Amino acid sequence: MSDHDTKHIQDSSAAWQPLTDFADQRQQDSGLKAWLAVINGCIKAIESAAWQGRDLADQAFRACQAIGRGANAVNEEMQQLADEARRWPARLKRLSVTGWMLTKILTSYRLWNTRSAFLPASMRDKALMALHERNAQRFLETSQKQGGAFLKIGQLLSSRPDLLPQPWVDALAILQDQVSPIAFEEVRTVIEEDFGKPLEELFAEFNPHPLAAASIGQVHQARLADGTEVAVKIQRPGLDELVELDMAILKVFVDAVKSALPPIDTDTIVREIQRTVREELDYEREARILDSIGNQLNNVEGVTTPALVSSLSTRRVLTTAFIKGRKLTVVLDELAQHNPAALNLVLHRLLDAWFSQVLHGGHFHADPHPGNIMVSDQGELVLLDFGCSQAISREARHGYFRVLQACVVDEPTVIAETLEKLGFRTRSGRSDTLLAFVSAILDQVREAIINPDQQDGWPSSEAVMQQLADLLGQLEQDPVESMPDDFIMLARVFGTLGGLFLHYQPDIDIANLMLGYLTKPIDGHSQQVAA
């Protein structure tokens, strides 16, 4: 954090604005600088795409060499050459569309430095906001058209108000739950290719209009011959290759913007994003995890998952029982107005479900945004979409359990030693930054356990932002240079859940819930599902 930013935080500490205002104020300059770096890096990658065409030339050369090995070898090499040649036009088109969009954004920001010098100060901020809005819209439209992992990147960026100017965050938020569906004929083709039968033989009824559409797949409601209602998730066709191309672009994104980000282990973060996006393409893996987590959550009251229909599931098609219900936040908004006690119960079950997964399961659902959680007509919490999940070893679960215990009894030395064993490292080797991380995550829980009758309620947005500013300052002084892979997803999960709890501020007996876990030994016989 620069001296200017530090002074700004100190000067304004008495009048903190909400999170969005904070991000807007802080990022008008640094966010713009970050995006110039990102776009420059992406354009360089796209310009180098022509060199990647050497793969095609190398394949042609190998085909010529194969002549000496006989007709079968020639046929095999020529087929690979033909496949590679067919892919290149699509690759180049995708790169050119993305490159043109990024070039326009980059040019407009470069010109802004000149243009702004001729604008009166009273107009400058408004004109810059308008420029952000136009460029965010350009990026949004390209993300929606390109789909695949490029759309995923847009979704990830939309949740980073600490990196982007507010108009970008607002525009890209649409990508969270508004994705264009694929045509029904494409859905039919994927299903019939995977099962080798006409759609009508597999389902008695199949609604051609999707219930939901996402960047990787979309969900349709259907009915089996025995009358069972099911939800069928179908993967968008042709994603494998697009994802690999977009993952390369993502790596360029982060490498280019790294200097403008808070010092942190970006290599691990990128690796985890790449892993989770690729794993979302494998519905057979998702089916195994759905089954495993579903069985484990049988012990958590009021929480359930849809039953898997394995006979109608493949790598690109996942069929489960259809559960009637409504989106979590829709229900919570209603309960906040009319039934606070029921709201408290729902959020208590939500926290219970994830503590159970993390401390007592081999896998946990790693994407608990409101679109993946609903409340059934019977009042149960229903977890959906297990494509993004994280394995967690027994050793790691014991480590995080020990950190939680040590935090409650205020043993910083034990916390630091345990985090080091788990794989956390700071640049200096000291534990101050790691302890600041733990404090930011668990201080509220510790206070609730120690003083259950003296709670002042949930922290204000000003207090949360002050703690975030303090943590960023600590990161600047002594960055975390390595962390375990599973922590990236743990931070994502509890960051998302924390946002829900801060918004609705339920009256929950956290002490009773946490003490139940702290006094219950971790099951050493939990089976970790195969990844």
C-alpha positions as CSV (number, residue, x, y, z in Angstrom):
1,M,0.0,0.0,0.0
2,S,1.5,3.4,-1.0
3,D,2.1,6.2,1.5
4,H,-0.7,8.2,-0.3
5,D,-3.2,5.3,0.2
6,T,-2.2,4.9,3.8
7,K,-2.7,8.6,4.5
8,H,-6.1,8.5,2.7
9,I,-7.2,5.6,4.9
10,Q,-6.0,7.4,8.1
11,D,-7.6,10.7,7.1
12,S,-11.0,9.1,6.3
13,S,-11.1,6.6,9.2
14,A,-13.7,8.7,11.0
15,A,-16.1,8.5,8.1
16,W,-15.9,5.1,6.4
17,Q,-18.2,4.6,3.4
18,P,-19.7,1.2,2.6
19,L,-17.7,-1.4,0.7
20,T,-18.6,-0.2,-2.8
21,D,-17.7,3.4,-2.1
22,F,-14.5,2.3,-0.5
23,A,-13.6,0.2,-3.5
24,D,-14.6,3.0,-5.9
25,Q,-12.5,5.6,-4.1
26,R,-9.4,3.4,-3.7
27,Q,-9.4,2.0,-7.2
28,Q,-10.0,4.9,-9.5
29,D,-6.2,5.1,-10.1
30,S,-4.8,1.7,-9.1
31,G,-7.7,-0.2,-10.7
32,L,-7.1,1.6,-14.0
33,K,-3.4,0.9,-13.8
34,A,-4.1,-2.8,-13.2
35,W,-6.4,-3.0,-16.2
36,L,-3.9,-1.3,-18.5
37,A,-1.4,-3.9,-17.4
38,V,-3.9,-6.8,-17.9
39,I,-4.9,-5.6,-21.3
40,N,-1.4,-5.0,-22.5
41,G,-0.5,-8.6,-21.4
42,C,-3.4,-10.1,-23.2
43,I,-2.7,-8.3,-26.4
44,K,0.9,-9.5,-26.3
45,A,-0.4,-13.1,-25.9
46,I,-2.8,-12.7,-28.8
47,E,-0.1,-11.2,-31.0
48,S,2.0,-14.3,-30.2
49,A,-0.8,-16.6,-31.4
50,A,0.7,-16.7,-34.9
51,W,3.8,-18.4,-33.4
52,Q,1.6,-21.1,-31.9
53,G,0.8,-21.9,-35.5
54,R,4.2,-23.6,-35.6
55,D,2.4,-26.6,-34.0
56,L,0.5,-26.9,-37.2
57,A,3.7,-26.8,-39.3
58,D,5.4,-29.3,-37.0
59,Q,2.5,-31.6,-37.5
60,A,2.7,-31.3,-41.3
61,F,6.4,-32.1,-41.1
62,R,5.7,-35.2,-39.0
63,A,3.2,-36.3,-41.5
64,C,5.8,-36.2,-44.3
65,Q,8.3,-38.1,-42.2
66,A,5.7,-40.8,-41.6
67,I,5.8,-41.8,-45.3
68,G,8.8,-44.0,-44.5
69,R,6.9,-45.9,-41.8
70,G,4.1,-47.1,-44.0
71,A,0.6,-46.3,-45.0
72,N,-1.0,-46.7,-41.5
73,A,1.5,-44.2,-40.0
74,V,0.8,-41.7,-42.8
75,N,-3.0,-42.0,-42.3
76,E,-2.6,-41.5,-38.5
77,E,-0.4,-38.4,-38.9
78,M,-2.6,-36.9,-41.7
79,Q,-5.7,-37.3,-39.5
80,Q,-4.0,-35.5,-36.7
81,L,-2.9,-32.8,-39.1
82,A,-6.5,-32.4,-40.4
83,D,-7.8,-32.2,-36.8
84,E,-5.3,-29.5,-36.0
85,A,-6.0,-27.5,-39.1
86,R,-9.8,-27.6,-38.4
87,R,-9.2,-26.2,-34.9
88,W,-7.1,-23.3,-35.9
89,P,-9.7,-21.1,-37.6
90,A,-11.9,-21.3,-34.5
91,R,-8.9,-20.5,-32.3
92,L,-7.9,-17.5,-34.3
93,K,-11.4,-16.2,-34.5
94,R,-11.8,-16.5,-30.7
95,L,-8.4,-14.8,-30.2
96,S,-9.2,-12.0,-32.7
97,V,-12.6,-11.2,-31.1
98,T,-11.1,-11.0,-27.7
99,G,-8.0,-9.1,-28.9
100,W,-10.1,-6.5,-30.7
101,M,-12.2,-5.9,-27.6
102,L,-9.1,-5.5,-25.4
103,T,-7.4,-3.3,-28.0
104,K,-10.4,-0.9,-28.0
105,I,-10.4,-0.8,-24.2
106,L,-6.6,-0.2,-24.0
107,T,-6.7,2.5,-26.6
108,S,-9.5,4.4,-24.9
109,Y,-7.7,4.4,-21.6
110,R,-4.4,5.5,-23.2
111,L,-6.2,8.3,-24.8
112,W,-7.8,9.3,-21.6
113,N,-4.5,10.5,-20.1
114,T,-4.4,13.1,-22.9
115,R,-8.1,13.9,-23.1
116,S,-8.4,14.4,-19.3
117,A,-5.8,17.2,-19.4
118,F,-8.2,19.3,-21.4
119,L,-11.3,18.7,-19.2
120,P,-12.3,21.0,-16.3
121,A,-11.8,19.3,-12.9
122,S,-15.6,19.4,-12.4
123,M,-16.1,17.1,-15.4
124,R,-13.1,14.8,-15.1
125,D,-14.5,12.3,-12.6
126,K,-17.9,12.0,-14.4
127,A,-16.1,11.5,-17.7
128,L,-13.9,8.8,-16.3
129,M,-16.9,7.0,-14.8
130,A,-18.5,7.1,-18.2
131,L,-15.4,5.6,-19.8
132,H,-15.3,2.8,-17.2
133,E,-19.0,2.1,-18.0
134,R,-18.4,1.9,-21.8
135,N,-15.4,-0.4,-21.4
136,A,-17.1,-2.6,-18.8
137,Q,-20.0,-3.0,-21.3
138,R,-17.6,-4.0,-24.0
139,F,-16.0,-6.6,-21.8
140,L,-19.4,-7.9,-20.7
141,E,-20.7,-8.3,-24.2
142,T,-17.6,-10.2,-25.3
143,S,-17.7,-12.4,-22.2
144,Q,-21.4,-13.3,-23.0
145,K,-20.6,-14.1,-26.7
146,Q,-17.4,-16.0,-26.0
147,G,-18.8,-18.1,-23.2
148,G,-16.6,-20.9,-21.8
149,A,-13.9,-20.1,-19.3
150,F,-13.7,-16.5,-20.6
151,L,-17.1,-15.9,-19.2
152,K,-15.9,-17.6,-16.0
153,I,-13.1,-15.0,-15.8
154,G,-15.7,-12.3,-16.1
155,Q,-17.6,-13.8,-13.2
156,L,-14.5,-14.0,-11.0
157,L,-13.6,-10.4,-11.8
158,S,-17.1,-9.2,-10.9
159,S,-16.5,-10.3,-7.3
160,R,-13.3,-8.2,-6.9
161,P,-14.3,-4.6,-6.0
162,D,-10.8,-4.3,-4.5
163,L,-9.3,-4.6,-8.0
164,L,-11.8,-2.9,-10.4
165,P,-13.5,0.4,-10.6
166,Q,-17.1,0.2,-9.4
167,P,-18.7,0.5,-12.9
168,W,-16.8,-2.7,-13.9
169,V,-18.0,-4.6,-10.8
170,D,-21.6,-3.4,-11.4
171,A,-21.6,-4.4,-15.1
172,L,-19.9,-7.8,-14.7
173,A,-22.3,-8.8,-11.9
174,I,-24.8,-9.7,-14.6
175,L,-22.5,-12.6,-15.4
176,Q,-23.2,-14.2,-12.0
177,D,-26.7,-15.4,-13.0
178,Q,-27.6,-14.1,-16.5
179,V,-26.0,-16.4,-19.1
180,S,-27.4,-17.0,-22.6
181,P,-28.8,-20.5,-22.9
182,I,-27.7,-22.9,-25.6
183,A,-30.3,-24.0,-28.2
184,F,-32.4,-27.1,-27.4
185,E,-31.1,-28.9,-30.4
186,E,-27.6,-28.7,-29.0
187,V,-28.9,-30.1,-25.7
188,R,-30.6,-33.0,-27.6
189,T,-27.3,-33.7,-29.5
190,V,-25.2,-33.9,-26.4
191,I,-27.7,-36.3,-24.6
192,E,-28.2,-38.5,-27.6
193,E,-24.4,-38.7,-28.3
194,D,-23.6,-39.7,-24.7
195,F,-26.4,-42.4,-24.4
196,G,-26.7,-43.5,-28.0
197,K,-30.5,-43.3,-27.8
198,P,-33.2,-40.8,-28.9
199,L,-34.1,-38.3,-26.1
200,E,-37.7,-39.6,-26.2
201,E,-36.5,-43.1,-25.1
202,L,-34.6,-41.8,-22.2
203,F,-37.3,-39.4,-20.8
204,A,-41.0,-39.5,-20.8
205,E,-41.1,-35.7,-20.8
206,F,-38.3,-33.1,-21.3
207,N,-38.9,-29.4,-21.0
208,P,-37.0,-27.7,-23.8
209,H,-36.8,-24.4,-21.9
210,P,-33.9,-24.4,-19.3
211,L,-34.4,-23.8,-15.6
212,A,-31.0,-22.2,-15.4
213,A,-28.1,-21.5,-17.7
214,A,-24.4,-21.1,-16.5
215,S,-21.0,-20.8,-18.2
216,I,-20.4,-24.5,-18.2
217,G,-23.8,-26.0,-18.6
218,Q,-27.5,-25.6,-18.2
219,V,-30.3,-27.4,-16.4
220,H,-33.7,-28.7,-17.7
221,Q,-36.6,-30.3,-15.9
222,A,-37.7,-33.7,-17.1
223,R,-39.8,-36.7,-16.1
224,L,-38.8,-40.4,-16.2
225,A,-41.1,-43.2,-17.3
226,D,-42.0,-44.1,-13.7
227,G,-43.2,-40.5,-13.1
228,T,-40.1,-39.3,-11.2
229,E,-39.3,-35.6,-11.8
230,V,-35.6,-35.0,-12.4
231,A,-33.2,-32.1,-13.1
232,V,-30.9,-32.7,-16.0
233,K,-27.7,-30.7,-16.3
234,I,-26.1,-30.7,-19.8
235,Q,-22.7,-29.4,-20.6
236,R,-22.2,-26.8,-23.3
237,P,-20.7,-28.7,-26.4
238,G,-17.1,-28.0,-27.4
239,L,-16.0,-26.6,-24.1
240,D,-12.8,-28.7,-23.6
241,E,-10.7,-26.8,-26.1
242,L,-12.1,-23.4,-25.4
243,V,-11.4,-23.8,-21.7
244,E,-7.7,-24.7,-22.3
245,L,-7.4,-21.6,-24.5
246,D,-9.1,-19.4,-22.0
247,M,-7.0,-20.8,-19.1
248,A,-3.9,-19.6,-21.0
249,I,-5.5,-16.1,-21.3
250,L,-6.3,-16.2,-17.5
251,K,-2.6,-16.9,-16.7
252,V,-1.6,-13.9,-18.8
253,F,-4.3,-11.8,-17.1
254,V,-2.8,-12.5,-13.6
255,D,0.8,-12.3,-14.7
256,A,0.2,-8.9,-16.2
257,V,-1.8,-7.5,-13.3
258,K,0.4,-9.1,-10.5
259,S,2.3,-5.9,-9.8
260,A,-0.9,-4.0,-9.2
261,L,-2.4,-6.6,-6.8
262,P,-1.8,-6.9,-3.0
263,P,1.3,-9.2,-2.5
264,I,0.0,-12.7,-2.3
265,D,0.6,-16.2,-3.7
266,T,-1.0,-15.6,-7.1
267,D,0.5,-18.8,-8.6
268,T,-1.5,-20.9,-6.2
269,I,-4.6,-18.9,-6.8
270,V,-4.3,-19.2,-10.6
271,R,-3.6,-22.9,-10.3
272,E,-6.7,-23.4,-8.1
273,I,-8.9,-21.5,-10.6
274,Q,-7.6,-23.5,-13.5
275,R,-8.1,-26.8,-11.6
276,T,-11.7,-26.0,-10.5
277,V,-12.8,-24.8,-14.0
278,R,-11.3,-27.9,-15.6
279,E,-12.9,-30.2,-13.0
280,E,-16.3,-28.6,-13.6
281,L,-16.2,-30.2,-17.1
282,D,-16.2,-33.7,-15.6
283,Y,-19.8,-34.5,-14.5
284,E,-18.8,-38.1,-13.5
285,R,-16.5,-36.6,-10.9
286,E,-19.3,-34.2,-9.8
287,A,-21.6,-37.2,-9.4
288,R,-19.2,-39.0,-7.1
289,I,-18.8,-35.9,-5.0
290,L,-22.5,-35.2,-4.9
291,D,-23.0,-38.7,-3.5
292,S,-20.2,-38.4,-1.0
293,I,-21.2,-35.0,0.4
294,G,-24.9,-36.0,0.3
295,N,-24.2,-39.0,2.5
296,Q,-22.1,-37.0,4.9
297,L,-24.8,-34.3,5.3
298,N,-27.3,-36.8,6.4
299,N,-26.0,-36.1,9.9
300,V,-26.8,-32.4,9.6
301,E,-30.5,-31.6,10.5
302,G,-32.5,-29.7,7.8
303,V,-29.8,-29.9,5.1
304,T,-30.1,-32.1,2.0
305,T,-28.8,-32.7,-1.6
306,P,-30.6,-34.0,-4.6
307,A,-30.4,-37.8,-5.1
308,L,-28.2,-38.9,-8.1
309,V,-29.8,-40.8,-11.0
310,S,-26.6,-42.6,-12.0
311,S,-28.2,-44.5,-15.0
312,L,-28.8,-41.1,-16.7
313,S,-25.5,-39.5,-15.9
314,T,-22.3,-39.3,-18.0
315,R,-19.2,-37.0,-18.3
316,R,-21.4,-34.4,-20.0
317,V,-24.9,-35.1,-18.5
318,L,-25.8,-35.2,-14.8
319,T,-29.3,-36.2,-13.7
320,T,-30.6,-35.8,-10.2
321,A,-34.0,-35.8,-8.4
322,F,-35.9,-32.6,-8.9
323,I,-36.5,-30.7,-5.6
324,K,-39.0,-27.9,-5.6
325,G,-37.8,-24.8,-3.8
326,R,-36.7,-21.2,-4.1
327,K,-33.4,-19.4,-4.2
328,L,-31.9,-18.9,-0.8
329,T,-31.7,-15.0,-0.9
330,V,-35.3,-14.8,-2.0
331,V,-36.5,-16.7,1.0
332,L,-34.1,-14.9,3.4
333,D,-35.4,-11.5,2.1
334,E,-39.0,-12.6,2.9
335,L,-38.0,-14.0,6.3
336,A,-36.1,-10.9,7.3
337,Q,-39.4,-9.0,7.0
338,H,-41.9,-11.4,8.4
339,N,-40.2,-14.2,10.4
340,P,-36.7,-13.4,11.9
341,A,-36.7,-16.7,13.9
342,A,-37.0,-18.7,10.7
343,L,-34.2,-16.7,9.1
344,N,-32.0,-17.5,12.1
345,L,-32.7,-21.2,11.7
346,V,-31.9,-21.2,8.0
347,L,-28.6,-19.4,8.4
348,H,-27.7,-21.6,11.4
349,R,-28.2,-24.7,9.2
350,L,-26.1,-23.0,6.5
351,L,-23.1,-22.5,8.8
352,D,-23.6,-26.0,10.3
353,A,-23.5,-27.6,6.8
354,W,-20.2,-26.1,5.9
355,F,-18.5,-26.6,9.2
356,S,-19.5,-30.3,9.0
357,Q,-18.1,-30.6,5.4
358,V,-14.8,-28.9,6.2
359,L,-14.1,-30.6,9.6
360,H,-15.7,-34.0,9.1
361,G,-15.8,-34.7,5.3
362,G,-13.3,-35.6,2.6
363,H,-14.7,-32.9,0.3
364,F,-16.6,-29.7,0.6
365,H,-18.8,-27.7,-1.8
366,A,-16.6,-24.7,-2.7
367,D,-19.1,-22.4,-4.4
368,P,-21.9,-21.5,-2.0
369,H,-23.3,-18.5,-3.8
370,P,-27.1,-18.0,-3.5
371,G,-27.7,-19.5,-6.9
372,N,-26.3,-22.9,-5.7
373,I,-28.5,-23.0,-2.5
374,M,-32.2,-23.1,-2.2
375,V,-34.9,-23.7,0.4
376,S,-37.2,-26.5,-0.4
377,D,-41.0,-26.3,0.0
378,Q,-40.5,-28.4,3.1
379,G,-38.1,-25.8,4.6
380,E,-34.9,-27.8,4.1
381,L,-31.7,-26.2,2.9
382,V,-30.8,-27.8,-0.5
383,L,-27.2,-27.7,-1.8
384,L,-26.9,-27.7,-5.6
385,D,-24.2,-27.9,-8.2
386,F,-21.1,-29.7,-6.9
387,G,-18.9,-29.0,-10.0
388,C,-16.7,-26.7,-7.9
389,S,-15.5,-28.6,-4.9
390,Q,-12.4,-29.1,-2.9
391,A,-10.8,-32.2,-1.4
392,I,-9.4,-31.7,2.1
393,S,-7.2,-34.3,3.7
394,R,-7.6,-35.7,7.2
395,E,-4.3,-34.0,8.1
396,A,-5.5,-30.6,6.8
397,R,-8.8,-31.0,8.7
398,H,-6.9,-31.7,11.9
399,G,-4.8,-28.7,11.3
400,Y,-7.7,-26.3,10.7
401,F,-9.4,-27.8,13.7
402,R,-6.3,-27.1,15.8
403,V,-6.2,-23.5,14.6
404,L,-9.8,-23.0,15.6
405,Q,-9.2,-24.4,19.0
406,A,-6.1,-22.3,19.5
407,C,-7.9,-19.2,18.4
408,V,-10.6,-19.7,21.0
409,V,-8.1,-20.1,23.9
410,D,-5.8,-17.3,22.5
411,E,-2.7,-19.3,21.7
412,P,-1.0,-17.4,18.9
413,T,2.2,-19.6,19.1
414,V,0.1,-22.7,18.4
415,I,-1.7,-21.0,15.6
416,A,1.5,-19.9,13.9
417,E,3.1,-23.4,14.3
418,T,0.1,-25.1,12.9
419,L,-0.3,-22.8,9.9
420,E,3.4,-23.4,9.1
421,K,2.8,-27.2,9.1
422,L,-0.2,-26.7,6.8
423,G,2.0,-24.9,4.2
424,F,1.6,-21.2,4.9
425,R,4.8,-19.1,4.4
426,T,5.4,-15.4,4.6
427,R,8.3,-13.6,2.9
428,S,10.1,-12.9,6.2
429,G,9.2,-16.2,7.9
430,R,7.5,-14.3,10.7
431,S,3.9,-15.1,11.7
432,D,2.4,-11.6,12.0
433,T,0.6,-11.6,8.6
434,L,-0.7,-15.1,9.2
435,L,-2.1,-14.2,12.6
436,A,-3.7,-11.1,11.0
437,F,-5.5,-13.5,8.5
438,V,-6.7,-15.7,11.3
439,S,-7.8,-12.7,13.3
440,A,-9.8,-11.3,10.4
441,I,-11.6,-14.6,9.9
442,L,-12.1,-15.9,13.4
443,D,-12.2,-12.9,15.9
444,Q,-15.9,-12.6,15.7
445,V,-16.4,-16.3,16.3
446,R,-13.9,-16.2,19.3
447,E,-15.7,-13.3,20.9
448,A,-19.1,-15.0,20.5
449,I,-17.8,-18.1,22.3
450,I,-16.0,-16.2,25.1
451,N,-18.6,-13.6,25.8
452,P,-21.9,-15.0,24.5
453,D,-24.0,-12.6,26.6
454,Q,-22.1,-9.5,25.8
455,Q,-22.4,-9.3,22.1
456,D,-22.7,-5.9,20.4
457,G,-24.1,-7.5,17.3
458,W,-22.5,-8.0,13.9
459,P,-19.7,-5.6,13.0
460,S,-20.5,-2.5,10.9
461,S,-19.3,-2.2,7.3
462,E,-16.9,0.5,8.5
463,A,-15.4,-1.9,11.0
464,V,-15.1,-4.6,8.4
465,M,-13.4,-2.3,5.9
466,Q,-11.0,-1.0,8.6
467,Q,-10.0,-4.6,9.4
468,L,-9.5,-5.2,5.6
469,A,-7.4,-2.1,5.3
470,D,-5.3,-3.2,8.3
471,L,-4.8,-6.6,6.7
472,L,-3.8,-5.2,3.3
473,G,-1.3,-3.0,5.1
474,Q,0.2,-6.1,6.8
475,L,0.3,-7.9,3.5
476,E,2.3,-5.0,2.0
477,Q,4.8,-5.2,4.8
478,D,5.2,-9.0,4.8
479,P,3.4,-10.9,2.0
480,V,2.2,-14.4,2.2
481,E,4.3,-16.1,-0.5
482,S,2.8,-19.6,-0.3
483,M,-0.3,-21.2,1.1
484,P,-2.0,-24.7,0.8
485,D,-4.2,-25.2,-2.2
486,D,-7.3,-26.0,-0.2
487,F,-7.1,-22.7,1.7
488,I,-7.9,-20.8,-1.5
489,M,-11.3,-22.5,-1.7
490,L,-11.8,-22.3,2.1
491,A,-11.3,-18.5,2.0
492,R,-13.7,-18.3,-0.9
493,V,-16.4,-20.3,0.9
494,F,-16.2,-18.5,4.2
495,G,-15.8,-15.1,2.5
496,T,-19.1,-15.8,0.6
497,L,-20.9,-17.1,3.7
498,G,-19.5,-14.2,5.7
499,G,-21.1,-11.7,3.3
500,L,-24.5,-13.3,3.7
501,F,-24.2,-13.2,7.5
502,L,-23.1,-9.6,7.6
503,H,-26.0,-8.7,5.3
504,Y,-28.8,-10.4,7.2
505,Q,-27.1,-10.3,10.7
506,P,-29.0,-13.2,12.2
507,D,-29.3,-13.9,15.9
508,I,-27.5,-17.2,16.1
509,D,-26.0,-19.0,19.1
510,I,-22.6,-19.3,17.6
511,A,-21.1,-20.4,20.9
512,N,-23.3,-23.4,21.1
513,L,-22.7,-24.4,17.4
514,M,-18.9,-24.0,17.6
515,L,-18.5,-25.7,20.9
516,G,-20.4,-28.6,19.5
517,Y,-17.6,-29.0,16.9
518,L,-14.8,-28.1,19.2
519,T,-15.7,-30.9,21.6
520,K,-16.5,-33.5,19.0
521,P,-13.4,-35.4,17.7
522,I,-12.8,-35.5,14.0
523,D,-13.8,-38.8,12.5
524,G,-10.7,-40.6,11.5
525,H,-12.6,-43.0,9.3
526,S,-14.1,-40.5,6.9
527,Q,-13.6,-41.7,3.3
528,Q,-12.3,-39.2,0.8
529,V,-14.0,-39.5,-2.5
530,A,-11.8,-40.0,-5.5
531,A,-11.2,-36.8,-7.4
